[in-house]
Amino acid sequence: MKMQEIRKIARYWKVDTKIGRFKKDIVRDIQVREGNSPCFGTKETCENDCLWKADCLSSKQ
């Protein structure tokens, strides 16, 4: 997912998207606001189908 799309989602959840913040940090903040575990980029496999799954697992390759 492109940063422009991530920033749009972050605005909805009122997550800070200031310049200099890493994608993984913004996504993890969004995950927390959604009520999920902030696990983006921390696991080798994923047991659920979250919005970030494709980016998360592709970052491990």
Backbone as a ProteinNet text record, in pm:
[ID]
protein_1_A
[PRIMARY]
MKMQEIRKIARYWKVDTKIGRFKKDIVRDIQVREGNSPCFGTKETCENDCLWKADCLSSKQ
[TERTIARY]
85.7	0	89.9	52.6	132	108.1	209.3	200.4	81.5	46	-69.4	-196.4	-212.9	-329	-322.4	-203.9	-185.7	-216	-171	-198.9	-348.9	-419.2	-564.5	-631.6	-591.7	-646.4	-606.5	-481.9	-432.7	-511.8	-545.4	-626.4	-761.7	-821.6	-950.1	-937.6	-828.8	-807.7	-737.2	-710.2	-643.6	-504.9	-429.4	-292.7	-196	-91.2	10.2	83.6	88.6	157	264.3	323.6	425.4	540.2	601.3	716.6	824.9	885.7	991.5	947.1	816.1	766.9	774.4	815.9	826.5	689.5	675.8	551	508.2	603.1	569.2	512.4	563.9	514.9	373.5	346.7	212.7	113.2	149.9	60.2	34.6	137.3	118.3	25.8	37.9	-53.8	-197.5	-214.4	-348.4	-402	-318	-360.9	-412	-343.3	-385.8	-521.3	-537.9	-665.6	-780	-748.3	-849.1	-883.6	-804.4	-827.8	-752.2	-650	-570.8	-432.3	-361.1	-223.8	-135.2	-42	46.7	160.7	128.2	224	284.3	257.1	304.2	455.2	495.7	637	710.9	639.6	707.8	696.2	612.4	590.2	627.1	662.6	693.4	565.6	462.6	334.2	223.9	107.5	-4.3	-125.6	-188.8	-303.9	-437.2	-438.2	-564.7	-552.3	-664	-665.6	-688.2	-583.8	-596.8	-568.2	-596.4	-577.4	-430.7	-339.7	-196.9	-122.9	-191.6	-126.8	-32.3	-75	8.4	139.1	131.5	253.1	339.5	276.6	347.6	432.4	371.8	443.4	541.9	513.4	607.4	732.1	722.9	839.1	936.9	892.5	977.1	1060.2	1024.2	1094.1	1219.2
-117.7	0	123.5	220.7	342.7	433	515.8	605.2	699.8	742.2	832	763.5	636	561.6	542	515	494.7	624.6	736.3	865.6	895.4	858.4	879.6	798.8	673.6	587.9	643.4	688.9	744.2	868.1	952.2	1070.8	1030.3	926.9	878.2	836.1	769.2	720.5	822.5	941.9	1050	1007.8	948.3	904.2	1005.7	1038.4	1133.6	1081.7	1162.9	1124.8	1225.8	1288.6	1390.1	1332.5	1417.2	1378.9	1323.6	1215.1	1154	1029.8	1009.4	888	773.2	658.5	541.1	480	419.3	352.7	252.7	172.4	69.2	130.4	244.7	308.6	363.1	420.8	472.2	357.4	250.1	134.9	73.3	60.6	4.4	91.6	223.8	313.9	294.6	276.8	252	120	17.6	-112.4	-100.6	-23.2	-3.4	66	170.8	243.4	153.5	56.6	-37.8	-143.1	-147.5	-246.1	-376.2	-369.8	-488.5	-479.3	-589.1	-593.4	-518	-436	-362.7	-451.9	-542.1	-645.5	-625.6	-515.8	-493.9	-513.2	-607.3	-631.2	-705.3	-765.6	-833.7	-985.5	-1039.6	-1184	-1240.8	-1368.7	-1437.3	-1481.4	-1514.4	-1555	-1477	-1475.7	-1400.7	-1492.9	-1496.1	-1584.8	-1517.8	-1389.7	-1324	-1245.8	-1203.1	-1127.3	-979.8	-911.5	-768	-689.5	-563.5	-474.5	-467.1	-491.6	-471.6	-599.6	-711.3	-841.5	-848.1	-804.6	-813.8	-735.5	-612.2	-530.5	-588.7	-634.6	-686	-807.4	-903.6	-1025.4	-1002.6	-910.8	-883.3	-812.6	-742.8	-674.9	-773.4	-895.9	-999.4	-1072	-1059.4	-1134.6	-1066.5
0	0	0	-78.2	-88.5	31.7	60.4	176.3	166.9	48.5	32.4	85.1	54.3	102.1	253.2	303	447.3	522.5	469.9	534.8	538.4	433.8	430.8	541.4	556.7	663.4	799.5	810.4	937.2	978.1	882.7	915.2	972.6	915	964.9	1111.3	1144.7	1281.8	1370.2	1315.5	1390	1439.8	1349.1	1377.6	1317.1	1390.4	1346.7	1222.4	1117.4	993.1	954.8	1052.2	1024.6	942.5	864.1	783.6	876.4	834	914.4	988.6	1000.5	1066.3	967.1	1014.8	929.9	904.6	788.5	750.3	857.6	904.8	1003.1	1131.7	1172.5	1294.8	1277.1	1160.5	1132.5	1127.3	1058	1047.1	1184	1265.1	1400.8	1484.1	1472.6	1544.6	1496.5	1366.2	1311.7	1366.2	1369.8	1421.7	1565.5	1646.4	1785.5	1789.4	1708.2	1704.4	1658.1	1571.4	1522.7	1627.7	1735.1	1839.3	1816.7	1731.7	1701.1	1763.3	1757.3	1804	1705.2	1752.9	1662.4	1613.8	1522.3	1482	1343.8	1277.6	1140.5	1129.5	1045.5	1020.5	1129	1222.8	1333.1	1328.6	1239.5	1235.4	1098.9	1098.6	973.6	902.3	979.4	923.8	993.9	931.6	988.4	995.6	1111.1	1128	1098.8	1072.4	1039.6	909	855.8	731.2	760.3	801.2	827.5	699.5	702.9	589.2	546.5	636.9	614.2	578.1	571.6	555.6	435.7	319.7	199	215.1	263.7	285.2	396.1	499.4	615.3	576.2	512.1	477.2	363.1	272.3	163.7	215.1	327	383.6	446.5	469	527.2	423	295.7	191.1	145.9
[MASK]
+++++++++++++++++++++++++++++++++++++++++++++++++++++++++++++

